[in-house]
Amino acid sequence: LKAKPVPIQLPIGAESNFSGVIDLLENNAIIYHDDLGQNIETTSIPADMAEAADQARRNLVELIAETDEDLMLRYLEDDEFTNTELRVALRAATLAGQLVPVLCGSSLKNKGVQPMLDAIVALLPSPLDVPPVDGINPRTEEEEIRTVEPGQPFSGLVFKIQADPHVGKLAYVRVYSGTLESGSYALNSTKGDRERIGRLLRMHANSREEVQSVSAGDIAAIIGLKGSFTGDTLCDPGHPIVLESIVFPEPVISVSIEPKTRADQDKMGAALGRLAEEDPTFRVRSNEETGQTLIDGMGELHLEVIVDRLLREFRVDANVGRPQVAFRETITRTAEIDHLLK
């Protein structure tokens, strides 16, 4: 990948004994006392890992110093760096693509997740750090640029669809320019349709906050969109633009699925349709020759999660198996034969 990884953490323990991480930038340890990520203690580095942590920090400082001439001169003179200086230099190197910070953790046990989110905020580019977005004006077919300055026409990209049992379809939108207000209208320039913006929500994990408007750089969920899906551009109807869409790989595995009961049969089709709206790499189709309903995905785990969500979220119980193969015969080569017809 031509990337230069730089570990900024070390794990404390592994697998079932994984209990925390060592922060090499702050030179301390973060210990998790539960599997919910709520009881967290920041303490000194364990004695049995002090030597490994010291070596890893020296490597970290050396890699960061290599990306900045002034720091390199100070490093060669054995000068000490403050944690703030290292963080600022690491962010600059990350934005320039010179280094890729590496963190560790367990999402299942909610350990190491909080420092990773902090690192995203501290080290990854904000909308002000990246170049302006460009797109194509569908009327003139010419390239146009949208900047994050206030006053620019609104443009945004739908990057996720979520089926919500309470409010219906949630469309997640990343706003690239301008401002979008609740109750206004936007143009789906990908399809050429007009959409009404019902309600705007700012999502906070498992809670949500209703807002009246969102601006460039914001991410929001929209309630009320009818025909907009992942990869579609929403924009100001008076200033149309089509942003670069998202390209999805083709599914690689298929399994057959059938409802366990007649009651599940009625619900399964609707549930699979909503899941397919959410995930463009998941497909549902019917094999006319065998009569089976087939689901296609990116791997066995992908399809296992889909089937699990059918049961948990849509209360549909289903059996999964191998697709039947409709065998056929065909002529593969030419042959000569003598036949007497009486």
PECOR-V25759 format. One record per backbone hydrogen bond with DSSP energy under -0.5 kcal/mol. NH is the residue of the N-H (numbers start at 1). CO is the residue of the C=O. E is the energy in kcal/mol with one decimal. If there is no record, write none. Layout:
BEGIN
NH | CO | E
NH | CO | E
END
This chain:
BEGIN
5 | 3 | -0.7
6 | 100 | -2.4
8 | 102 | -2.4
9 | 102 | -0.6
10 | 22 | -1.5
12 | 20 | -2.9
13 | 11 | -0.7
17 | 14 | -2.4
18 | 15 | -1.7
19 | 12 | -2.7
20 | 12 | -1.0
21 | 30 | -2.0
22 | 10 | -3.0
23 | 21 | -0.6
23 | 28 | -2.6
24 | 8 | -1.9
24 | 22 | -0.8
25 | 8 | -0.7
27 | 23 | -1.5
28 | 23 | -1.4
29 | 43 | -3.3
30 | 21 | -3.3
31 | 29 | -0.6
31 | 41 | -3.3
32 | 19 | -3.0
33 | 31 | -0.5
33 | 39 | -2.8
40 | 38 | -1.2
41 | 31 | -2.8
43 | 29 | -2.8
43 | 41 | -0.6
49 | 46 | -1.7
50 | 47 | -1.0
53 | 49 | -2.6
54 | 50 | -2.3
55 | 51 | -2.2
56 | 52 | -2.3
57 | 53 | -2.4
58 | 54 | -2.0
59 | 55 | -2.1
60 | 56 | -2.1
61 | 57 | -2.9
62 | 58 | -2.2
63 | 59 | -2.4
64 | 60 | -2.3
65 | 61 | -2.6
66 | 62 | -1.8
67 | 64 | -1.4
68 | 65 | -1.5
72 | 68 | -2.3
73 | 69 | -2.2
74 | 70 | -2.0
75 | 71 | -2.7
76 | 72 | -2.4
77 | 73 | -1.2
78 | 75 | -1.7
79 | 74 | -2.9
86 | 82 | -2.1
87 | 83 | -2.3
88 | 84 | -2.6
89 | 85 | -2.3
90 | 86 | -2.5
91 | 87 | -2.3
92 | 88 | -2.1
93 | 89 | -2.2
94 | 90 | -2.2
95 | 91 | -2.7
96 | 92 | -1.7
97 | 94 | -1.0
98 | 93 | -2.5
99 | 93 | -1.2
100 | 4 | -2.2
102 | 6 | -2.0
106 | 111 | -3.2
110 | 106 | -0.6
111 | 106 | -2.2
116 | 112 | -1.2
117 | 113 | -2.2
118 | 114 | -2.2
119 | 115 | -2.2
120 | 116 | -2.0
121 | 117 | -1.8
122 | 118 | -2.5
123 | 119 | -2.9
124 | 119 | -0.6
124 | 120 | -1.4
129 | 126 | -1.9
130 | 126 | -0.6
133 | 146 | -1.3
135 | 144 | -2.6
136 | 242 | -2.2
137 | 142 | -2.9
138 | 136 | -0.7
141 | 137 | -3.1
144 | 135 | -3.0
146 | 133 | -3.1
152 | 149 | -1.4
155 | 177 | -1.9
156 | 234 | -2.6
157 | 174 | -2.1
158 | 232 | -2.8
159 | 157 | -0.6
159 | 172 | -2.0
160 | 172 | -1.0
161 | 278 | -0.7
162 | 170 | -2.8
164 | 162 | -0.7
164 | 168 | -3.5
168 | 164 | -1.9
170 | 162 | -3.1
171 | 169 | -0.5
171 | 222 | -2.1
172 | 160 | -3.0
172 | 170 | -0.6
173 | 220 | -3.3
174 | 157 | -2.3
175 | 173 | -0.6
175 | 218 | -2.7
176 | 155 | -2.4
176 | 174 | -0.5
177 | 155 | -1.7
180 | 214 | -2.8
182 | 212 | -3.2
183 | 197 | -2.7
184 | 181 | -1.6
186 | 195 | -2.9
187 | 235 | -3.0
188 | 186 | -0.5
188 | 193 | -3.8
189 | 187 | -1.3
189 | 233 | -1.1
190 | 233 | -0.8
191 | 188 | -0.5
192 | 188 | -2.6
193 | 188 | -1.2
195 | 186 | -3.5
197 | 184 | -3.0
198 | 196 | -1.0
198 | 223 | -1.0
199 | 223 | -1.4
200 | 211 | -0.7
201 | 221 | -2.7
202 | 209 | -3.6
203 | 201 | -0.6
204 | 207 | -3.1
207 | 204 | -2.7
209 | 202 | -2.6
211 | 200 | -2.2
214 | 180 | -2.2
216 | 178 | -1.0
217 | 175 | -3.1
218 | 215 | -2.5
220 | 173 | -2.2
221 | 201 | -2.9
222 | 171 | -2.6
223 | 199 | -2.5
224 | 169 | -0.6
231 | 158 | -3.6
232 | 229 | -2.3
234 | 156 | -2.6
235 | 187 | -1.9
236 | 154 | -2.1
239 | 236 | -1.6
242 | 136 | -2.5
243 | 241 | -0.6
244 | 134 | -0.6
248 | 246 | -0.5
252 | 297 | -2.3
253 | 297 | -1.9
255 | 295 | -2.0
256 | 321 | -2.5
257 | 293 | -2.5
258 | 319 | -2.2
260 | 317 | -2.3
265 | 261 | -1.2
266 | 262 | -1.1
267 | 263 | -0.9
268 | 264 | -2.2
269 | 265 | -0.9
270 | 266 | -0.6
271 | 267 | -2.3
272 | 268 | -2.9
273 | 269 | -2.0
274 | 270 | -1.9
275 | 271 | -2.1
276 | 272 | -2.2
277 | 273 | -1.5
278 | 274 | -1.5
279 | 275 | -1.9
280 | 278 | -0.6
282 | 279 | -1.8
283 | 296 | -2.1
285 | 294 | -2.6
287 | 292 | -2.8
288 | 286 | -0.8
291 | 287 | -2.7
293 | 257 | -0.6
294 | 285 | -3.2
294 | 292 | -0.6
295 | 255 | -2.7
296 | 283 | -2.6
297 | 253 | -2.4
303 | 299 | -1.9
304 | 300 | -2.3
305 | 301 | -2.4
306 | 302 | -1.7
307 | 303 | -2.4
308 | 304 | -2.3
309 | 305 | -2.5
310 | 306 | -2.0
311 | 307 | -1.5
312 | 308 | -2.7
313 | 309 | -2.5
314 | 309 | -1.1
314 | 310 | -0.7
315 | 311 | -0.7
316 | 310 | -2.4
317 | 315 | -0.5
319 | 258 | -3.1
321 | 256 | -2.0
326 | 324 | -0.5
327 | 325 | -1.1
341 | 339 | -0.7
342 | 340 | -0.7
END
